[in-house]
Amino acid sequence: MTVLKIERLEHNKFVPEYKTEGAAGMDLCAAIKEPITLKPLERALIPTGLKIELEHGYEAQIRPRSGLSIKHGITLINCVGTIDEDYRGEVCIPLVNLSNEAYTIQPDERVAQMVIAKAEQAKIEVVTKLTETARGEGGFGSTGK
C-alpha cells in the first residue's frame, strides 16, 4: 500500500478520507471562508487547504464528484487533473458550472475526489513507421454506435 503524506494548511478543516471500504477516491473539500457562486459557464479555482507528497512512481488524479455533476452541472474544467509526484503546492480544484443556473459552493463542501494511481514514464522511441492494425487510423465513431 502506498503512503500519501498530507500537510494541512491553516484554512483546512478536513483530511481527505475514503467514505466506504471499496471507494477508489477520497473526497476533497472547499477550504473557503465565504461561499463562492458560480454563474452559468463561470470558472473558479477552489483551494483545498492541502499540500500532498506522493511516493515515487505515483500521481494523484483529481476527478469530479458525480452528484455535483449530474444534479448541478458542476465539474472540472480539465475533466481529470493530474498532480505530479514532485508538486508541492496547494491542491486546488478548477471547477466550472455547465448548467443554466447559478450554483453556490459552500465552505467545507465536498467538491472533488482524489484517486492515487501508479504512473510510469515511458521510454520514447522514434520510428519511421508504426505497426499496422485492423483498425488503422479509424477514430471517433469508427467502431460503430
URJO-V73807 format. One record per pair of residues at least 12 apart in sequence whose ideal C-beta (glycine too) atoms are under 10 Angstrom apart, sorted by the first residue. I is the first residue (numbers start at 1). J is the second residue. If there is no record, write none. Layout:
i:I j:J
i:I j:J
This chain:
i:1 j:116
i:2 j:54
i:2 j:55
i:2 j:56
i:2 j:57
i:2 j:58
i:2 j:116
i:2 j:117
i:2 j:118
i:3 j:53
i:3 j:54
i:3 j:55
i:3 j:58
i:3 j:116
i:4 j:16
i:4 j:26
i:4 j:52
i:4 j:53
i:4 j:54
i:4 j:55
i:4 j:58
i:4 j:60
i:4 j:114
i:4 j:116
i:5 j:51
i:5 j:52
i:5 j:53
i:5 j:54
i:5 j:55
i:6 j:50
i:6 j:51
i:6 j:52
i:6 j:53
i:6 j:91
i:7 j:49
i:7 j:50
i:7 j:51
i:7 j:52
i:7 j:53
i:7 j:88
i:7 j:90
i:8 j:31
i:8 j:48
i:8 j:49
i:8 j:50
i:8 j:51
i:9 j:31
i:9 j:47
i:9 j:48
i:9 j:49
i:9 j:50
i:9 j:51
i:9 j:90
i:9 j:91
i:10 j:31
i:10 j:49
i:11 j:31
i:11 j:32
i:11 j:33
i:11 j:47
i:11 j:48
i:11 j:49
i:11 j:90
i:11 j:107
i:12 j:29
i:12 j:31
i:12 j:47
i:12 j:48
i:12 j:49
i:12 j:50
i:12 j:51
i:12 j:90
i:12 j:108
i:13 j:29
i:13 j:31
i:13 j:49
i:13 j:107
i:13 j:108
i:14 j:27
i:14 j:28
i:14 j:29
i:14 j:30
i:14 j:31
i:14 j:48
i:14 j:49
i:14 j:50
i:14 j:108
i:14 j:110
i:15 j:29
i:15 j:50
i:16 j:28
i:16 j:29
i:16 j:48
i:16 j:50
i:16 j:52
i:16 j:60
i:16 j:91
i:16 j:110
i:16 j:112
i:16 j:113
i:16 j:114
i:18 j:113
i:19 j:110
i:19 j:113
i:23 j:113
i:23 j:115
i:24 j:61
i:24 j:63
i:24 j:113
i:24 j:114
i:24 j:115
i:24 j:116
i:24 j:117
i:25 j:61
i:25 j:62
i:25 j:63
i:25 j:65
i:25 j:112
i:25 j:113
i:25 j:114
i:25 j:115
i:25 j:116
i:26 j:60
i:26 j:110
i:26 j:112
i:26 j:113
i:26 j:114
i:26 j:115
i:26 j:116
i:27 j:65
i:27 j:109
i:27 j:110
i:27 j:111
i:27 j:112
i:27 j:113
i:27 j:114
i:28 j:46
i:28 j:48
i:28 j:49
i:28 j:50
i:28 j:60
i:28 j:62
i:28 j:63
i:28 j:65
i:28 j:91
i:28 j:92
i:28 j:93
i:28 j:110
i:28 j:111
i:28 j:112
i:28 j:113
i:28 j:114
i:29 j:46
i:29 j:47
i:29 j:48
i:29 j:49
i:29 j:50
i:29 j:93
i:29 j:106
i:29 j:107
i:29 j:108
i:29 j:109
i:29 j:110
i:29 j:111
i:29 j:112
i:30 j:44
i:30 j:46
i:30 j:47
i:30 j:48
i:30 j:49
i:30 j:93
i:30 j:95
i:30 j:105
i:30 j:106
i:30 j:107
i:30 j:108
i:30 j:109
i:30 j:110
i:30 j:111
i:30 j:112
i:31 j:46
i:31 j:47
i:31 j:48
i:31 j:49
i:31 j:50
i:31 j:90
i:31 j:91
i:31 j:92
i:31 j:93
i:31 j:107
i:31 j:108
i:31 j:111
i:32 j:44
i:32 j:46
i:32 j:47
i:32 j:48
i:32 j:49
i:32 j:105
i:32 j:106
i:32 j:107
i:32 j:108
i:32 j:109
i:32 j:111
i:33 j:107
i:34 j:105
i:34 j:106
i:34 j:107
i:35 j:104
i:35 j:105
i:35 j:106
i:35 j:107
i:35 j:109
i:36 j:95
i:36 j:103
i:36 j:104
i:36 j:105
i:36 j:106
i:36 j:107
i:36 j:109
i:36 j:111
i:37 j:97
i:37 j:102
i:37 j:103
i:37 j:104
i:37 j:105
i:38 j:72
i:38 j:73
i:38 j:74
i:38 j:95
i:38 j:96
i:38 j:97
i:38 j:98
i:38 j:99
i:38 j:101
i:38 j:102
i:38 j:103
i:38 j:104
i:38 j:105
i:39 j:97
i:39 j:99
i:39 j:101
i:39 j:102
i:39 j:103
i:40 j:73
i:40 j:96
i:40 j:97
i:40 j:98
i:40 j:99
i:40 j:100
i:40 j:101
i:40 j:102
i:40 j:103
i:41 j:73
i:41 j:96
i:41 j:97
i:41 j:98
i:41 j:99
i:41 j:100
i:42 j:95
i:42 j:96
i:42 j:97
i:42 j:102
i:42 j:103
i:43 j:76
i:43 j:77
i:43 j:94
i:43 j:95
i:43 j:96
i:43 j:97
i:44 j:77
i:44 j:92
i:44 j:93
i:44 j:94
i:44 j:95
i:44 j:96
i:44 j:97
i:44 j:105
i:45 j:77
i:45 j:90
i:45 j:92
i:45 j:93
i:45 j:94
i:45 j:95
i:46 j:91
i:46 j:92
i:46 j:93
i:46 j:94
i:46 j:95
i:46 j:105
i:46 j:109
i:46 j:111
i:46 j:112
i:47 j:90
i:47 j:91
i:47 j:92
i:47 j:93
i:48 j:62
i:48 j:90
i:48 j:91
i:48 j:92
i:48 j:93
i:48 j:111
i:48 j:112
i:48 j:114
i:49 j:90
i:49 j:91
i:49 j:92
i:49 j:108
i:50 j:90
i:50 j:91
i:50 j:92
i:50 j:114
i:51 j:87
i:51 j:88
i:51 j:89
i:51 j:90
i:51 j:91
i:52 j:83
i:52 j:85
i:52 j:87
i:52 j:88
i:52 j:89
i:52 j:90
i:52 j:91
i:52 j:114
i:52 j:116
i:53 j:85
i:53 j:86
i:53 j:87
i:53 j:88
i:54 j:83
i:54 j:84
i:54 j:85
i:54 j:86
i:54 j:87
i:54 j:116
i:54 j:117
i:54 j:119
i:55 j:85
i:55 j:116
i:55 j:118
i:56 j:85
i:56 j:86
i:56 j:119
i:57 j:85
i:57 j:118
i:57 j:119
i:57 j:120
i:57 j:121
i:58 j:83
i:58 j:84
i:58 j:85
i:58 j:116
i:58 j:117
i:58 j:118
i:58 j:119
i:59 j:81
i:59 j:82
i:59 j:83
i:59 j:84
i:59 j:85
i:59 j:87
i:59 j:115
i:59 j:116
i:59 j:117
i:59 j:118
i:59 j:119
i:59 j:120
i:60 j:81
i:60 j:82
i:60 j:83
i:60 j:84
i:60 j:85
i:60 j:87
i:60 j:91
i:60 j:114
i:60 j:115
i:60 j:116
i:60 j:117
i:60 j:119
i:61 j:80
i:61 j:81
i:61 j:82
i:61 j:83
i:61 j:113
i:61 j:114
i:61 j:115
i:61 j:116
i:61 j:117
i:61 j:119
i:62 j:76
i:62 j:78
i:62 j:79
i:62 j:80
i:62 j:81
i:62 j:82
i:62 j:83
i:62 j:91
i:62 j:92
i:62 j:93
i:62 j:94
i:62 j:111
i:62 j:112
i:62 j:113
i:62 j:114
i:62 j:115
i:63 j:75
i:63 j:76
i:63 j:79
i:63 j:80
i:63 j:81
i:63 j:112
i:63 j:113
i:63 j:114
i:63 j:115
i:64 j:76
i:64 j:79
i:64 j:80
i:64 j:81
i:64 j:93
i:64 j:95
i:64 j:96
i:64 j:111
i:64 j:112
i:64 j:113
i:65 j:93
i:65 j:109
i:65 j:110
i:65 j:111
i:65 j:112
i:65 j:113
i:66 j:113
i:67 j:110
i:68 j:95
i:68 j:97
i:68 j:103
i:68 j:105
i:68 j:109
i:68 j:110
i:68 j:111
i:68 j:112
i:69 j:98
i:69 j:99
i:71 j:99
i:71 j:103
i:72 j:97
i:72 j:98
i:72 j:99
i:72 j:101
i:72 j:102
i:72 j:103
i:72 j:104
i:72 j:105
i:73 j:96
i:73 j:97
i:73 j:98
i:73 j:99
i:73 j:100
i:73 j:101
i:73 j:103
i:74 j:95
i:74 j:96
i:74 j:97
i:74 j:98
i:74 j:99
i:74 j:103
i:74 j:105
i:74 j:109
i:74 j:111
i:74 j:112
i:75 j:94
i:75 j:95
i:75 j:96
i:75 j:97
i:75 j:98
i:75 j:99
i:75 j:112
i:76 j:93
i:76 j:94
i:76 j:95
i:76 j:96
i:76 j:111
i:76 j:112
i:77 j:93
i:77 j:94
i:77 j:95
i:77 j:96
i:77 j:98
i:78 j:94
i:78 j:96
i:80 j:115
i:81 j:93
i:81 j:94
i:81 j:112
i:81 j:114
i:82 j:117
i:82 j:119
i:83 j:114
i:83 j:116
i:84 j:119
i:85 j:119
i:91 j:112
i:91 j:114
i:92 j:112
i:93 j:105
i:93 j:111
i:93 j:112
i:93 j:113
i:93 j:114
i:94 j:112
i:95 j:111
i:95 j:112
